[in-house]
Each structure stands twice: as structure tokens, then as C-alpha cells.
Amino acid sequence: MDAILSVRNLNAWYGEKQVLYDISLDIPRYHITAIIGPSGCGKTTFLRCLNRLHELNPGNKVKGEVYFNGKNFKGNIYDPRVDPAEIRRYMGMVFQKPNPFPMLSVYDNVAIGLKINGIKDKKKIDEIVINTLKKAFLLDEVKDSLHKSGASLSGGQQQRLCIARAIAYNPEVVLLDEPTSALDPIATSKIEQLLVELKKEFTIVIVTHNMQQAARIADYTAFLYLGRLIEFAPTEELFETPKNELTEKYITGKFG
């Protein structure tokens, strides 16, 4: 397996409360990896540990290693010499609730990361914004409202705008935390089609409470329970022939 991220003995705490225990797995490049498990099992915490967002809250801590084998960065992202902000440039993040910047236009929501990272050439920014909106399956729907507020879009469009914002600076990994949980089935289907398309260019890691979604779009699935990794396997294998009894009970609905 060509792993872009190798997680080794990852532990995480909120203050004194430990929420992740010795998680080790490899996340393959240019695939979709889904993280499933019941509420409170550590899925979101795990995702936030991958780009060092977890430590932003005072009192939170992480022990263990996450090795990133990217084009622009190679090594343990938890090495004390590493600037967490640098890591986040290579790992875009999309949250559960669509959160376009309401004071910014559709165009500026996508362009803001480019400007922050020092791109000043307007022609180049225009080109990247249009290409990114196209990649996010959004351009045809917003081409006449590029200068309207990002908050004026529908929920599904807002989430695709957030995905566009996350990929505009061309990260290598896109992390998504239950990106369709607030959306209707049609909007959800569009996001799922988009993610399958985007894995040609990006590595996707998605936290989802929806097992059918994991089965539909993920190449690999990790099952977390009470902060521990119970099973990690190709999705079809995990759903059809789970090796762990806990996995089988969860996917057959015996608990959850």
C-alpha cells in the first residue's frame, strides 16, 4: 500500500480524559478512507489529530506519531520542530455544518486561501477559482452569482463551496467531518459523486455516521469503538466478512 499518512500509537486527551488509545493505521494515497463508529467513539478527534487541530483547544494533548509522506512535507507531523500551520496547508478540512464566510462572496470564499498564501496575480487567482468551482461541481450553478454572499447558496451548494475552499490551494489530503449530515438526500448524493471524482487528485478521509455512505464511496473503512481502532480493512471486506465480532455487531445494527 502507498500510504500518504501512517499513524502510529496515537493517543489523545481532552484535559485528563483520554479519548483515543494507541491507534495505528496507514491511509492510502488517492483513495477514500471512511472512519465509522458510534457517537462519542473518537472519530472527529482522530480526524482533527491528522492535521494538528486537536491541540488548538487549551488542555488537549496528543501522544504518538503521524508520518506524512507528501510532496511538500515528509516526516512526523508531531515533531516539535514542525509548525502545525504548515501541516494544515497540505491538509484541507471540511466541517459538519457548511461554514462559508458569510461576509465574503462565493468568489472570495475560494480565493481567500490563495491570497493568504501570497498569490497576488489576479489572473492566476481567477483561473484557480474557476477551475476549483468546476472541480467542486459548482461552477454551472454559481457562475451568475460569483459576487453574491457565500451564505446565499443552498445548504448543499454551501458545502460544495467549502470543499472548493479546502482544495483551492491544492492540498494533498482532504479531511471531512460528517460533511453531509445536515443535507438532504439529493445534496448528499452530489457530495458523494464529488468525493469519488476528487480522489483522482486528492487523498480523502471522511468521518461518517452513515454506514451506507461508507459502503457506497469508501475504498477503505476504519471502525472505531470507545477510542480504539477495532478493525481497518478494504470496505467491501469489512462489511461483508468482518474479522472482529464487535465490527459485525455494529454493522448489523446490534448496537450503535
N, C-alpha and C positions, 0 to 999 in steps of 0.2 A: 504494500500500500504506500502511495506517495502522500505522506502526511504533511499538511501545512502547519498543523498545531499538534503538539504532543504534550498531553497533560500528565504530570507525574506526582502522585501522592498529594493531591490538592486538598487542603483543609481550609475552612473559612468560619469566621465567628462574627456575630453581632454582639459586641461587648463581650460578656462572659459566656454567651450561649453559642455553642458550636452548631453549625448548620450543614457543613459538608465534611465528610470523613474520607480521607485517603482515596480520592477519585483519580483514576489513571485510565486514559484512553487516547487514541490517535484519531484526529479528524482529517479525513481525506480531502485533498485538493480537488476543486471543480466538481464537488458533489454536494447534495443536500443532506445534512445530518439533523435529525429531529431529536429533541430532548422531551421525553414524556414522563408522566408520573402524577400522582395525586397532588392536590393543593398542599402547599407547605413542605414539599419534599426537597426543595433546594434548587429547582430548575432555573429560576431567574437569577439566584445568587451565582450559580455556576456560570451562566452566560455573562454576568457582569464581571466575574473574575477573569474572563478571557481577554478583556481589554482594559483591565485595571480600574473599572468604575466602582467596584465594591468598596475600595478603600476610601472613596471620597467622603463617606459619612464618618464623622468622628467616632472612634471606638471600634470600628470594623477592622478586622485584620485577616490576613491570608498567609498560609504557610504552604510550601510546595513549589513546584516549578511548572511553568508553561513555556515550552520551547516553540518559537515561531520560526518557521523555515520559509520566510518570504523573500521577495526580490530585493526589498529595500532594508530589511532587518533580518538578521539571523541570530538566534540565541535565546536565552531565558529572559522573558519579559519582566520577571521579578528580580533580576539582577539589580542591586542597589544603585548601580551607575546608570540605569535606564530611566529616561524621562517618560512617565506614563502618557503625557500628551502626545509624544512621538508615536507611541503604540496605537493610540486612537486614530491617528491619521491613516493607518493601514487597516483599521477595522471599523467599518461604518456600523451604526447602531440604529435600529428602528424599534420604537416602543409600542406598548399595547394600545394606547389611545393615540389616534392620529394627532400630531402636535406641530402643524405648520406654524411658522412665526406669523401671528395674525397681523402685525404691523407691516409685514413685507408682502410684496406682490408674489404671484406664482413664479415669475422670472427670478426675483431676488431670493426667494427661498432656495432655489437651486444654485444661484450664483454666489451666495454668501460665503460658502466654504472655500470657493476658488479665490475670492477676494482676500479672505483672512490669510490664506496660504500664499499670498503675494502675487497672484496673477493680475496684471493691470491692463493687459491688451484687450480692449473691448470686443474686437472682432473675434479673438480667441474665446473669450467668455461666452459671447453669443453662440458660437459654434458648439461649445461644450454643453451649454444649457439646452439647445435644440436637440442635440444628439442624445442627451441624457433623458429628456422628456420622451423622446421616441423610444428609447430602451425601456422606459417605465410604462409603455403602452398608454401614454397620457397625452402626447402632443396633439393628436387629432381632436381630442375633447377640449383642450385648453388654448388652442392656437389663437383664438379670438379674445381670450381673456388673460393674456400673459401679464398684464399690468393691473389686474384686479387682485384683491387680497387673497392670499392662500386659504384663508378661513372661509372664503365664499364658495368653495368647492363642496361637493357631497362628501360624506364620510369615506367612501371607497376611493374617491379621487384624492382626498387629502392624504390617505395612507400611501397611495402610489406616489404622491408628491414627496412624502417623507422618505420613501425608498429612493426616489430620484435624488433628493438632497444627500442621502447617505452614500450614493455611488458616484456622485458628480466628480469628486476628487480622485476617483479611480482607486478605491481601497482594494485590498486583496481578499478580505473576508467581510461578509455582511452578516451581522448578528441581528436576529429578530425575536422580540419577546411577545409572543401571542399576537401577531400583527393583525389577525382577522377576528379576534374575539368580540370586537364591537361592531362587526359588519354583517350585512345581510348575505344570504347565500350567493347572490349574483356578484356582489362586490368581492366576496371571498374567493369565488371561482376565478375572477380576473387576477387577483393577487397570486393565487396558486399557479396559474398559467405563466405569470410574470416570473415567479421564482424559478420555475423549471427552465425558462428561457435564460435567465440571468446566470445560471450555474455554468453556462458555457464560458463565462468570463470571470466569475467570482466563486469563491467557496461560500456556501450558505450554511449557517447554523440557526435553526429555528426552535424556539420553545413553543410547544403547543399542548393545550389540554384536550385537543380533539384527535383521538386516535385514528379516526378515518382520514383526517388530513395527513397525518404522518404516513399512513399506508398509501395514500394517493401520490404524494410528491417526494417523500424522503428515500434516499438511496441507503442510508444507514440510520438506525434508531438506537438511542440510549434510554434505558429505563432507570429512573432514579426513585428511591423509596427511603424516606426518613434520612435524607442526606447522604445515602450511599448509592454507588453505582451497582445495580443488581445484574444488569445484562446489557451488552452492547454487541450488535450484530447487523449484517445486512437486513434491511427492513422486512423483506419477504420471509427470511429465515426466522426473525424474531417473532413475527406474528403467526407464522404457520407451524413452526416447530421450536417454541421457546425451550431453552435448556433449564431455566430456573422455575420452580413451582410458583414463586411469587409473581413472576412475569406472567405466567399462564393465568393465574387468578385475576390479575389486574386487567389483562386484555380481554378476558371473558366476562368481565363485569362482576366478579365475585366480591370485589371491594374497590373503593376508589373515591 
